[in-house]
Amino acid sequence: IWRCRDCTFPRILCRRCMRVTHRENPLHRVECWNGQFFQRAHLREVGTYLLNSYVCVVHTNGLHDICLVYCTCQGIENGHADLMFNRFVPSTFDKYSTLFTTAVLDDFRMANLEMKASTYQYFQALRRKTNPTNPMAVPSRYRELLRMSRQWRSLKKLKWSGFGHTGSDYRNPIPGELTLFCPACPQPNINLPANWAEDHDRCD
């Protein structure tokens, strides 16, 4: 028998029901009854898969070993586009073995911004979520997270600056091109009166 640690309303389920109910939640943490207690297990053991190779998926609740099956439908150009469409970011585009969810990259960016958490501290927390009793047994993906966090920030800045619509060269943005327009700041010919320079009450 099986149970899920991450479901809002956890139930005791058989192997088949666990697989069926978690088709759309492949990153939930599950446990299996071994005759004495519920021990940690993986959803791959009940036949849950993502998209035929095993990859490590880094999510907000820890690291997961998931079976990856690519879509072969007509019109799908490559596996990378399929992954990005499903909000998985590969750590590299050449023989990757690690995927990061967009949720964990956004969560780390917020933790770094608000709590000043370093990449090392954040990954150690993910290790403890994966295996609280022996976090060092969890394979290290620290260097991958370090690289992906910088790449994710860069992609976010390009997105916020509208590079997908302007046709500009995203590889070599000119100085100031990634600066966001502030509608609240005084801008001549935009939100200032025509005679603003002649206003005697303005502060120089």
C-alpha positions as CSV (number, residue, x, y, z in Angstrom):
1,I,0.0,0.0,0.0
2,W,1.1,3.5,-0.7
3,R,0.5,7.0,0.6
4,C,1.5,10.5,-0.6
5,R,3.2,13.1,1.7
6,D,2.4,16.1,-0.6
7,C,-1.3,15.6,-1.4
8,T,-3.6,18.0,0.3
9,F,-5.9,15.1,1.3
10,P,-3.6,12.1,1.5
11,R,-5.2,8.6,1.2
12,I,-4.0,5.0,1.5
13,L,-3.9,3.8,-2.1
14,C,-2.9,0.6,-4.0
15,R,-0.1,0.8,-6.6
16,R,-2.4,1.3,-9.6
17,C,-4.4,4.0,-7.9
18,M,-1.2,5.8,-6.8
19,R,-0.1,5.8,-10.5
20,V,-3.4,7.0,-11.8
21,T,-3.8,9.8,-9.3
22,H,-0.3,11.1,-9.8
23,R,-0.1,11.3,-13.5
24,E,-0.3,15.1,-13.3
25,N,1.7,15.3,-10.0
26,P,4.9,13.3,-10.8
27,L,7.0,15.3,-8.3
28,H,5.0,14.4,-5.2
29,R,6.8,12.5,-2.4
30,V,5.4,9.1,-1.7
31,E,5.9,6.3,0.8
32,C,5.3,2.5,0.6
33,W,4.3,0.2,3.5
34,N,7.1,-2.4,4.0
35,G,5.2,-4.5,6.6
36,Q,6.4,-2.5,9.6
37,F,6.3,1.2,8.6
38,F,5.9,3.5,5.6
39,Q,9.3,4.0,4.0
40,R,10.3,6.6,1.4
41,A,9.8,5.5,-2.2
42,H,9.7,7.0,-5.7
43,L,6.8,7.4,-8.0
44,R,8.8,5.6,-10.7
45,E,8.2,2.4,-8.7
46,V,4.5,2.6,-9.5
47,G,5.0,3.4,-13.2
48,T,4.7,7.2,-13.2
49,Y,6.8,8.9,-15.8
50,L,7.2,12.4,-17.3
51,L,7.6,12.6,-21.0
52,N,13.0,6.3,-21.6
53,S,15.8,7.5,-19.6
54,Y,16.1,8.4,-15.9
55,V,16.8,12.0,-15.0
56,C,17.2,13.9,-11.8
57,V,14.5,16.6,-11.4
58,V,15.1,19.4,-8.9
59,H,11.8,20.8,-7.5
60,T,10.8,22.9,-4.5
61,N,10.3,19.8,-2.4
62,G,13.6,18.1,-3.2
63,L,15.3,16.0,-5.8
64,H,13.4,13.3,-7.8
65,D,14.5,10.4,-10.0
66,I,12.0,10.4,-12.9
67,C,11.7,8.3,-16.0
68,L,11.7,10.6,-19.0
69,V,9.8,9.7,-22.2
70,Y,9.9,12.1,-25.1
71,C,6.8,13.0,-27.1
72,T,7.0,11.7,-30.7
73,C,3.9,13.5,-32.0
74,Q,4.0,15.2,-35.4
75,G,5.0,18.8,-35.1
76,I,7.3,18.4,-32.0
77,E,10.7,19.7,-33.1
78,N,12.9,18.3,-30.3
79,G,12.8,17.2,-26.7
80,H,14.0,20.5,-25.4
81,A,11.0,22.4,-26.6
82,D,8.8,19.7,-25.1
83,L,10.6,20.1,-21.7
84,M,10.3,23.9,-21.7
85,F,6.6,23.7,-22.6
86,N,6.1,21.6,-19.5
87,R,8.1,24.0,-17.4
88,F,11.3,21.9,-17.1
89,V,14.6,23.6,-17.8
90,P,17.5,21.3,-18.7
91,S,20.8,22.0,-17.0
92,T,22.5,21.7,-20.3
93,F,21.3,21.2,-23.9
94,D,23.8,18.4,-24.6
95,K,23.3,15.0,-22.9
96,Y,21.6,16.4,-19.8
97,S,20.8,14.3,-16.8
98,T,19.3,17.1,-14.6
99,L,16.2,19.1,-15.0
100,F,15.1,22.1,-12.9
101,T,11.4,23.1,-12.6
102,T,10.6,26.7,-13.2
103,A,9.0,26.7,-9.8
104,V,12.3,25.9,-8.0
105,L,14.2,28.5,-10.0
106,D,11.6,31.2,-9.1
107,D,11.6,30.0,-5.5
108,F,15.4,30.3,-5.2
109,R,15.4,33.7,-6.9
110,M,12.8,34.9,-4.3
111,A,14.7,33.3,-1.4
112,N,17.9,35.0,-2.6
113,L,16.2,38.3,-3.0
114,E,14.2,38.4,0.3
115,M,16.2,36.1,2.7
116,K,19.7,36.6,1.1
117,A,20.0,32.8,0.9
118,S,23.0,31.7,-1.0
119,T,22.9,29.0,-3.6
120,Y,24.7,26.6,-1.3
121,Q,22.3,27.2,1.6
122,Y,19.3,26.8,-0.7
123,F,20.6,23.5,-2.2
124,Q,21.4,22.2,1.3
125,A,17.8,22.9,2.2
126,L,16.6,20.9,-0.8
127,R,18.9,18.1,0.3
128,R,17.3,18.0,3.7
129,K,13.8,18.0,2.2
130,T,14.9,15.0,0.1
131,N,16.5,13.0,2.9
132,P,16.2,14.6,6.3
133,T,18.2,11.8,8.1
134,N,21.2,11.8,5.7
135,P,21.2,14.8,3.4
136,M,24.7,14.2,2.3
137,A,23.6,11.0,0.6
138,V,21.6,13.0,-1.9
139,P,23.6,13.6,-5.1
140,S,25.0,17.1,-5.4
141,R,23.5,19.4,-8.0
142,Y,25.0,22.5,-6.5
143,R,27.1,23.5,-9.5
144,E,24.1,22.9,-11.8
145,L,21.9,25.1,-9.6
146,L,24.6,27.8,-9.5
147,R,24.7,27.9,-13.3
148,M,21.0,27.6,-13.9
149,S,20.1,30.4,-11.4
150,R,22.3,32.9,-13.3
151,Q,20.8,31.7,-16.6
152,W,17.3,31.9,-15.3
153,R,17.8,35.5,-14.1
154,S,19.2,36.4,-17.5
155,L,16.2,34.8,-19.3
156,K,13.8,36.7,-16.9
157,K,15.4,40.0,-17.7
158,L,15.2,39.4,-21.4
159,K,11.5,38.5,-21.0
160,W,10.7,41.5,-18.9
161,S,12.5,43.7,-21.5
162,G,10.3,42.4,-24.3
163,F,13.2,40.8,-26.3
164,G,10.7,38.2,-27.7
165,H,8.8,40.9,-29.5
166,T,11.5,43.5,-30.6
167,G,13.7,41.2,-32.7
168,S,16.8,42.6,-31.0
169,D,19.9,40.5,-30.6
170,Y,19.5,38.9,-27.1
171,R,23.1,37.8,-27.1
172,N,24.5,41.4,-27.1
173,P,22.0,43.8,-25.5
174,I,23.3,47.4,-25.6
175,P,23.9,49.2,-22.2
176,G,20.6,50.1,-20.6
177,E,18.5,47.9,-22.9
178,L,17.5,45.6,-20.1
179,T,16.3,48.5,-17.9
180,L,12.5,48.5,-17.2
181,F,10.5,51.5,-18.0
182,C,9.1,53.1,-14.8
183,P,5.7,54.8,-15.4
184,A,5.9,56.6,-12.0
185,C,9.2,58.4,-12.7
186,P,8.9,61.9,-14.3
187,Q,9.4,61.6,-18.1
188,P,9.4,64.7,-20.3
189,N,6.9,64.4,-23.1
190,I,5.3,61.4,-21.4
191,N,3.9,62.3,-18.0
192,L,5.1,65.9,-17.4
193,P,3.3,69.0,-18.5
194,A,4.7,70.9,-21.5
195,N,5.8,73.8,-19.4
196,W,7.4,71.8,-16.6
197,A,10.8,73.5,-17.1
198,E,9.2,76.9,-16.4
199,D,7.5,75.8,-13.2
200,H,9.1,78.0,-10.4
201,D,8.0,75.6,-7.7
202,R,9.9,72.6,-9.0
203,C,12.9,71.3,-7.2
204,D,16.2,71.4,-9.1
